Amino acid sequence: MNLNDKSKIYIAGHRGMVGSAIWRALEAKGYSNLIGQTSSELDLRDQEAVTSFFSEHKPDVVIDAAARVGGILANNTYPYQFLMENMQIQNNLIDSSFRTDVQKFIFLGSSCIYPKLAPQPLKEEHLLTGPLEPTNEWYAVAKITGVKACESIRKQYGRDYISLMPTNLYGPFDNFDLNTSHVLPAMIRKFHLAKEGGNVPVELWGSGTPMREFLYVEDLADAVVFALENEFHDNLYNVGTGVDLTIKELAELIQKTVGHSGEILWDSSKPDGTPRKLMDVSKMENAGWKAKVGLEEGIKKTYQWFLENQESFKEVKI
Ligand SMILES: NC(=O)c1ccc[n+]([C@@H]2O[C@H](COP(=O)([O-])OP(=O)(O)OC[C@H]3O[C@@H](n4cnc5c(N)ncnc54)[C@H](OP(=O)(O)O)[C@@H]3O)[C@@H](O)[C@H]2O)c1
């Protein structure tokens, strides 16, 4: 497609951690015709509302960073909402894009679409080769249908509809609420509070031995811009760094960045989760994109953002 700085780009979920990073990245590159709607302005579960939004605004490009997201507890408590709302959101966006002739669509999913026991590192071809991790299968099944919807449009109509599957993300606008946050922002907050409390010990869950991969959210935004500006020849691409580390190494890196000098206590009575989760990123690298922000640099930037913004989430109970 002929993309230029006036192309109308609709970012669904533009206030979220991922959507807002994509918005900033596009703005920084000079794209001046970005559109976004909050969930109260446009409920993406509402097919009629989405249809009329598309016929009124006629975007050239659509990026789907909207989703009902949450951890294991939320997935287990609301399986129907995780399955149905995510399918509604993405179906309405994909089908409206298809019907209004949108030529470029970028769908964002997550690495949980791959089978629980798929070989590591996870390759795109492992999709649908085995049972999913049961704790988030509702969310994963919805995301898999999104990948397949984009793939079917590519196959049948030759449009450049792409699905990007990011690994664990972190960065500005992350969730630092200790009740619901992911491991990396939770550690930043815990080490910071422990430092402020006189370098008291920090207690962390599990043994520290599982291995995980983390991608700075602005790197993902960069990958989305790359996918927007280049024609892709396939539908599904992993986005990650291709490098992992143990949770213990992560804790030590965050401890050093925050400047906490107390002890780290590991509560090995708590579950560890899957031993390893690493993406094979060679397909995206072969397409010409590679992550740029190393973990140490990304954690420094995220901690800086945390320090500048912590007032806004101080009221969150910990
Ligand atoms: N965070 C991660 O570690 C991670 C890792 C891999 C993949 N991803 C993927 O990235 C995508 C975005 O995740 P995120 O972390 O940015 O989530 P987030 O911060 O919770 O943002 C989600 C966005 O979706 C919008 N949304 C939710 N329900 C909606 C509805 N019914 N109608 C309209 N908008 C709705 C929200 O809009 P409002 O703010 O206006 O309510 C919000 O802006 C997801 O597909 C997720 O799977 C995230």
The ligand as a Tripos MOL2 file, in Angstrom:
@<TRIPOS>MOLECULE
LIG
   48    52     1     0     0
SMALL
NO_CHARGES

@<TRIPOS>ATOM
      1 N1          1.7420   -6.2610   28.4160 N.am      1 LIG1
      2 C1          2.3620   -7.3550   27.9980 C.2       1 LIG1
      3 O1          3.2950   -7.8950   28.6370 O.2       1 LIG1
      4 C2          1.9780   -7.9920   26.6800 C.ar      1 LIG1
      5 C3          2.7590   -9.0590   26.2400 C.ar      1 LIG1
      6 C4          2.4460   -9.6620   25.0440 C.ar      1 LIG1
      7 C5          1.3650   -9.1940   24.3120 C.ar      1 LIG1
      8 N2          0.6160   -8.1580   24.7370 N.ar      1 LIG1
      9 C6         -0.5350   -7.7630   23.9000 C.3       1 LIG1
     10 O2         -0.6080   -6.3840   23.6200 O.3       1 LIG1
     11 C7         -1.9640   -5.9750   23.5310 C.3       1 LIG1
     12 C8         -2.1980   -4.7690   24.4170 C.3       1 LIG1
     13 O3         -1.8150   -5.0640   25.7410 O.3       1 LIG1
     14 P1         -1.4900   -3.9350   26.8480 P.3       1 LIG1
     15 O4         -0.5060   -4.5360   27.7780 O.co2     1 LIG1
     16 O5         -1.2080   -2.6310   26.1950 O.co2     1 LIG1
     17 O6         -2.9080   -3.8560   27.5990 O.3       1 LIG1
     18 P2         -3.5720   -2.6040   28.3490 P.3       1 LIG1
     19 O7         -2.5480   -1.6620   28.8460 O.co2     1 LIG1
     20 O8         -4.5450   -3.2030   29.3230 O.co2     1 LIG1
     21 O9         -4.4160   -1.9000   27.1910 O.3       1 LIG1
     22 C9         -5.5120   -2.5150   26.6180 C.3       1 LIG1
     23 C10        -6.2830   -1.4990   25.8240 C.3       1 LIG1
     24 O10        -7.4350   -2.1560   25.2770 O.3       1 LIG1
     25 C11        -8.5240   -1.2640   25.3390 C.3       1 LIG1
     26 N3         -9.7710   -2.0250   25.4660 N.ar      1 LIG1
     27 C12       -10.0290   -3.0930   26.2700 C.ar      1 LIG1
     28 N4        -11.3150   -3.4710   26.1300 N.ar      1 LIG1
     29 C13       -11.8790   -2.6120   25.2290 C.ar      1 LIG1
     30 C14       -13.1890   -2.4620   24.6800 C.ar      1 LIG1
     31 N5        -14.1820   -3.2880   25.0280 N.pl3     1 LIG1
     32 N6        -13.4030   -1.4580   23.7940 N.ar      1 LIG1
     33 C15       -12.4020   -0.6150   23.4440 C.ar      1 LIG1
     34 N7        -11.1510   -0.7090   23.9110 N.ar      1 LIG1
     35 C16       -10.8920   -1.6950   24.7980 C.ar      1 LIG1
     36 C17        -8.3140   -0.3960   26.5660 C.3       1 LIG1
     37 O11        -8.9220    0.8610   26.3240 O.3       1 LIG1
     38 P3         -9.2430    1.9730   27.4860 P.3       1 LIG1
     39 O12        -7.9290    2.2860   28.1170 O.co2     1 LIG1
     40 O13        -9.7940    3.1280   26.7380 O.co2     1 LIG1
     41 O14       -10.2090    1.3180   28.4200 O.co2     1 LIG1
     42 C18        -6.7830   -0.3220   26.6380 C.3       1 LIG1
     43 O15        -6.3250    0.8670   26.0500 O.3       1 LIG1
     44 C19        -2.8090   -7.1990   23.9210 C.3       1 LIG1
     45 O16        -3.2950   -7.8200   22.7550 O.3       1 LIG1
     46 C20        -1.8390   -8.1190   24.5960 C.3       1 LIG1
     47 O17        -2.1240   -9.4840   24.3670 O.3       1 LIG1
     48 C21         0.8980   -7.5340   25.9130 C.ar      1 LIG1
@<TRIPOS>BOND
     1     1     2 1
     2     2     3 2
     3     2     4 1
     4     4     5 ar
     5     4    48 ar
     6     5     6 ar
     7     6     7 ar
     8     7     8 ar
     9     8     9 1
    10     8    48 ar
    11     9    10 1
    12     9    46 1
    13    10    11 1
    14    11    12 1
    15    11    44 1
    16    12    13 1
    17    13    14 1
    18    14    15 2
    19    14    16 1
    20    14    17 1
    21    17    18 1
    22    18    19 2
    23    18    20 1
    24    18    21 1
    25    21    22 1
    26    22    23 1
    27    23    24 1
    28    23    42 1
    29    24    25 1
    30    25    26 1
    31    25    36 1
    32    26    27 ar
    33    26    35 ar
    34    27    28 ar
    35    28    29 ar
    36    29    30 ar
    37    29    35 ar
    38    30    31 1
    39    30    32 ar
    40    32    33 ar
    41    33    34 ar
    42    34    35 ar
    43    36    37 1
    44    36    42 1
    45    37    38 1
    46    38    39 2
    47    38    40 1
    48    38    41 1
    49    42    43 1
    50    44    45 1
    51    44    46 1
    52    46    47 1
@<TRIPOS>SUBSTRUCTURE
     1 LIG1         1 GROUP 0 **** ****
